[in-house]
Amino acid sequence: MSTPQQDELRVAVVGAGRMGSDHVDRLAHHTLRTRVSAVVDVDVERAGTVAANAGGAEVLSSVDELLASGIADAVVLATPGFLHEEALLKIIDAGLPVLCEKPLTPDPESALRVVEAEVAAGRQLIQVGFMRRFDAGYRRLKETIDSGELGELLMLHHQHRNPEAPAEFTDEMVIHDSVVHEFDAVRYFTGEEITNVSVRIGRTTSRAGTVRDPQHVTVQTRSGLLADVEIFVNAQIGYQVHTQATFENGLVKIGEGSEFELTTAGRSGREVDAGFVTRFRDAYDLEVQQWVDATLRGGIDGPSAWDGYATAACCAAGVAAQRNGTIEHVELAPKPSFYSSHTGSPALT
Ligand code: ISE
């Protein structure tokens, strides 16, 4: 950062798509101690439209141009995942902190290269955008698990439903783009690495196009805990992310509530969110505010590049399991002590 003691963070948002424009709005209008200094996108027209929502933001067309300009203290990287490695290596080289939308990168090899570059840089510059860790229900469940008040956590059941997937969605993206959140969630809840992944596909919806949908994913953590995921990306019903946690002495459900319950014409029910931007709005807001504040203090406050790498390794195992119908082991490189000795996310076993 240019001035370590500064009290306002100049943030450049790279990628002016759905997530990038949402983050520009959040940074410009709902986050303290920051302003959007640039919006960067190869499509400068799109960048211009998004920047108009953040008065005074420059419009740039590449990360190179951004880094040469010196107008940002930190970056939010919201381009598609396959573009992350190249951008992250340049941003690390420039010494700028970055909030990188998930996935860190789409495969464990490139994710490890990013981890190694960060370790070589000597300080944690990367926070990965696993926003569910900032959701109030997720945090409450995590506290319940850690407190031991319901005894040992025995199993986790996740349902992850999207209204409709884009036409270009593939089986692989079901894992990389969607189930990557549950890989991180299981690691977050249990404090353990995932050691194996299997995927079973049974009846599928006729609406799915080229994706086999829904799919059933099972993972196991180092101590043996099983967690399963129904991932259904063309569920039609709206956006749902639910978790049930089974303990020795109880059961916790999160994600099923809503502040709005409607009764009319002989029916009563809760609203279903339209998409992740509304379902996780509060979580995104908290994630970004905590990141801004931690960055001003010179650190991160959330999932690290190691979390990005470990989940990329789970995704690779998940895609292999999907193809081969086998239980695939998750192979991780040795964890650099760097990630245990720095603050951010807790050390996982
Ligand atoms: C999307 O990219 C997300 O990150 C959403 O949280 C997830 O629900 C969706 O399946 C993904 O495509």
Residues whose N, C-alpha, C, O or C-beta is under 5 A from the ligand:
A	BS01	ISE	N162 D177 S178 F276
